[in-house]
Amino acid sequence: MRKQVRKEVVKTINTLVSHSTYCNKCGKERKSIIEDGGYDRCTDHEIHEFNCSFGYHSNYDGENWNFDLCEDCLKRDYSIV
């Protein structure tokens, strides 16, 4: 004889649903919402990530710089957008 026992199990999942990125120059916030499937949808100001690695014989030998800048700061201060 077999007896089956069924139990309802509720699983809690900790998942990222939103995050913010800030411009390192002016502090402007870019809010992103993580949608189903992991798609990152930006809700306002576009901010770009920069990574700089300095080689030998530079003033910053072996340093790595990582920073975020919004399009407004790029356009106003660096005239590249």
N, C-alpha and C positions, 0 to 999 in steps of 0.2 A: 504494500500500500504506500502511496505517496501523498504527501500533504504539502501544498504550496502556501507560502506565507508572502504576502505582498505588503510592502511598506512604502509610503510616500516619502521621497527624499527631496529636500529643497537645497539646491546648491547656490552658494553665494559666490559671485565672481567680482573681483576687484579689477576694474578696467578704466583706462584713461578716457574721459569723455570730452575734455577740453584742456587747452593750455594757452598760456600767454607768452609772447616774446616782446621784449622791450628794446627800443633803439638805444644804443649805448651813448649816443650824442645828446639827444633831446628828451629821451625817456618815454616817447610815444609808445603806446601799447598796441600790439596786434593780437587779437583774440582768434583762436582757431577752435573749431568744433570737430571732434573725431566722429565721423559717421560710421554706420555699419559697414563692415568690410575694411576699416582702417583708413578711409579716405579723409584727408585733412582739408577742411573747408575754411578758408580765411573769411572772417566777417567784416574786417575793415583794413586799414592801412597796410600796405605791403612792406615787409621788412626783409632785408637780405642778409644772409650770413656770410662773413668773410673769414678766411683762414690764411694766415701768413706764416711761412716758415723761413727763418733767416739762416743762411749758410755761413761757412767759414769766411773769415776776413771781413765780416760786416761789424757794425757797431753793436749788433744784437746777436752775436754768435750763438747758434743752437737754440734760440728762443722760438716759441710758437705763439702767435697772437690769434685769438678768436674773438670776433665781435660782430654785432648786428647793427645795421644802419637802415633807417627808413628811406623811402624814395625822396621825401621832401629834403632831408639832410644831404643826400647824395646830389640832388639837383642844385640846392642852394650853395653848398660848401665846396662841391667838387666838380660841378658842371659836367657830369658824365651821363646823366639820364635825360 
